Amino acid sequence: MKYLHRILAFLLVLALWSTPALAVGPVGGGGAPGWTQIYGIQPRPEMHYLPYHADATSAEGAQTWTRFLIDDLPGIDGPGWDLLECRITAGGGGRLVPADSHDLDSLPGAAVALATNDDWCVLRALTGDGGTRWVLYVELQAWNTINVAVCPLDNWVTGGGDASPPAWMAGCFAAGDLNLAGTLIPFDCGNGHYSTIADTSMVQFITDTAGVIRGWGYYGELDGCDPADTRCFVAWDTPGTARIVSTSPLLNRYYGGAVLTTGIVSPPYSAASWALATGAEVNRPGGYQTYAAQVRFHDAGALHTAGRLRGVQIVNADAAALTQTADLLSLGIYTAPQANAGGIVIRWDGATAYPGAAALVLSHGGWRSIPADMIVPAGGNY
């Protein structure tokens, strides 16, 4: 009897290990190398942060975002996306492919990317949960504007006509138009601060001028998508509106051969919970409540819940425009406020105090610090 409990524990482990449904192995559908899966449970990809980086111009800001994403920013660890090509306006440089996809300075002839209006670069995200990749388009449009767009089919072909914007690949979209027949998504910026949160398959951008949030946007993969929905990529189409409201569709995606434009964000509960999630909680017990940011599309013939925003939660409407928790793990943004419109709480780096942010106290929700090797539910909101 002395060793009975050890024998039983060994037999239990052996039985679990030998059961196919619980077998440990690589995650199907891609992701960071070294991920493991136990019956659909996996760690989330590592989040990388460029917190509050000062840049004197929009050109420098666009360069900073690009360098960060391809892991080419000294002293800051980026997610390591691939730089496919850049279009250079100055000197008639045209479309150039870098010698090193992780070095913005490796363009032929020492060309400087994103330095002149109408310059653009194309970046390829890494493999996401769905086992696919997508392409991000970044364009310096003017002294105070950076444009972005999403190409979800991973079908970018380098070279071709020297134009800005270029001839688009099938499926590319931005502010709701298939193959970008209309406008791109503009970030209002200039002399200010630029922040980026990114992982293998998702990026969030923040622009801040004179201590005021001017833009926030989410681009790339959602969490918790249907396994058959392998290109679950979205674009936030109005960066100047960083809020959640049921009557304002602010998300677009490519789906079923068309671009859907009615994407809204709401709590993952009944419609009756909307007022609670976004309204003012006068009698809250010591702090605000946050809710998972579920994404739903209501386009005719394509009604579906796509997934959840990764690293983003909803907070009550009476939260201030810029807030942060004491542990520096949650950053609250709320622009263009209106009745029954919730703010946005972003998972922050836990180390950088955002200047000017008021105190954010959460009674429930928010982000937590977890060990890098912790196993959490697949698509978990951590």
LINGICOR-V301251 format. One line per field, one symbol per residue. ss: DSSP state (h for helix, s for strand, l for the rest). psi: psi as a letter, one per 30 degrees, with the letter a starting at -180 (. if undefined). Layout:
BEGIN
ss->???
psi->???
END
This chain:
BEGIN
ss->lllhhhhhhhhhhhhhhhlhhhlsslllllllllllssllsslllllssssssssllhhhhhhhhhhhhllllllllllllssssssslhhhlssslllllllhhhlhhhlllllllllsssssllllllllllssssssssllssssssslllllllllllllllllllllsllllhhhllllsssslllssssssslllssssssssllsssssssssslslllllllllsssslllllllsllllllsssssllsssssssssllllhhhhhhhhlllllllllssssssssssllllllssssssssssssllllllssslllllssssllllllllssssssllllllllllssllssslllllllllllsslllll
psi->fegeeeeeeeeeeeeeefkefgkkalkkgaakkfklkjhgkllllkkkkjjikkkfleeeeeeeeeeeeghgjkfkjlfhlkjelkkkekgheakkklfkfgjfggkkghkjkhfkkgkllkkkllkaegglllkkkkkjelfgkkkllkjfghgkklaakjljllkllkfklchgkkghfblajkkjbbjbkklkklaegkkkkkkkkhgkkfkklkkbkllglkffifiiklkjfiffjiljkfgjkgkllkkhglkkggklkllhalfffeeeeflkiehkigllklkkikkkkgkkghkljeakkkgklkllfgllejlklfggfkkkkjlhllkhklakjkjlfgfjkjkfklkjkkekaallklkfgkklkkgki.
END
